[in-house]
């Protein structure tokens, strides 16, 4: 009996010695977040809705502007016109950024995540990397496809635009970049608010409500409103943004500053608050 016990103990110690202990690293955290992403149906559903929305709105604009009339808006005839679906896309990608973070807080899974990654910061960077790469690739493909399909519809009735025309690549890639950065801001809001409804309300207020409120206060308010994410994004994604507006380069810098500030605030919040 004692021999059997000794043999069993030796076997357990041998098995334990063969366990490959793997320390926490950013690469492993990214792999973990990728597994979470692909296992959630909601992430693919929201991302798919953003793609379908871009394509559908682009097709509608192409169909409605294939014949020139005297009462068409200038922006509906510009080279950036087929990409106006970003008005819907920014909401969906922003909501996706929120859900990718806040869903863990709502289910309590964040406690297990922080137990596996005690330093916490790698979790933020891993989620940011997975979200940014996936949405950038998918939405870039979506914007290029939307532009090409819409122009194919238009070219059946009148001359349209091509990717080689001046400014077109700025609108196409800029639209994708804007939606990704809007989603990053949404995700960082979720790190700070930690509630899905609260995060969504905060994101929508930042994108739509607050700039509109500033616009009610005359020219001074409108000049302030152009520094909010949505209007800064329009500066480099729309051929003829509403006045007053920033230059494309300044608009991009302002939007990047919003994203960096949101990341910094989320990082500080993550270090100071418990799960």
Secondary structure, 3 states (H helix, E strand, C coil): CHHHHHHHHHHHHHHHHCCCCCCCCHHHHHHHHHHHHHHCHHHHHHHHHHHHHHHHHHHHHHHHCCCCCCCCCHHHHCCCHHHCCHHHHHHHHHHHHHHHHHHHHHHCHHHHHHHHCCCCHHHHHHHHHHHHHHHHHHHHHHHHHHHHHHHHHHCCCCCCCCCCCCCHHHHHHHHHHHHHHHHHHHHHHHHHHCCHHHHHHHHHHHHHHHHHHHHCCHHHHHHHHCCCHHHHHHHHHCCCCCCCCCCHHHHHHHHHHHHHHHHHHHHHHHHHCCC
